[in-house]
Amino acid sequence: MPGMDNSPSGHPRRPPVLDMTLDGQFRTAPEAPRRRTWLDRALGKLGGVALLLALGAGGLLLAALAVLAVGILLPVVLVAGLVGAGSLYWKLRRAGMGRQGLRFVVVRR
């Protein structure tokens, strides 16, 4: 495909150069890693603390959303329960069972 030679930024990609001998050894020694300075260590610790704070804030956010959901749904459940209980009471009263109570009949065969 014609677009496979370019990176997402649009610049042509350069393949890595592996300068090796025939027996599999590198011609030049690999670069030594840079020494960590006090700034690298400080930024690493600061990043860790920031990540911990973000996780804690995310947990608190989830807990707050749960409390909000309960706060919104609890009145809905209470009102629906009262409406259902009132409807059943009214139907029983209209059927003439309000004073006698509800009688259950068990049929055995």
Secondary structure as the mmCIF struct_conf table of DSSP 4:
data_model
#
loop_
_struct_conf.conf_type_id
_struct_conf.id
_struct_conf.beg_label_comp_id
_struct_conf.beg_label_asym_id
_struct_conf.beg_label_seq_id
_struct_conf.end_label_comp_id
_struct_conf.end_label_asym_id
_struct_conf.end_label_seq_id
HELX_RH_3T_P HELX_RH_3T_P1 PRO A 2 ASP A 5
STRN STRN1 ASN A 6 ASN A 6
TURN_TY1_P TURN_TY1_P1 PRO A 8 SER A 9
BEND BEND1 GLY A 10 HIS A 11
STRN STRN2 PRO A 12 PRO A 12
HELX_LH_PP_P HELX_LH_PP_P1 ARG A 13 ARG A 13
HELX_LH_PP_P HELX_LH_PP_P2 PRO A 15 VAL A 17
STRN STRN3 MET A 20 MET A 20
TURN_TY1_P TURN_TY1_P2 LEU A 22 ASP A 23
BEND BEND2 GLY A 24 GLY A 24
STRN STRN4 PHE A 26 PHE A 26
BEND BEND3 ARG A 27 THR A 28
HELX_LH_PP_P HELX_LH_PP_P3 ALA A 29 ARG A 36
HELX_RH_AL_P HELX_RH_AL_P1 TRP A 38 ARG A 94
TURN_TY1_P TURN_TY1_P3 ALA A 95 GLY A 96
TURN_TY1_P TURN_TY1_P4 GLY A 98 GLN A 100
#
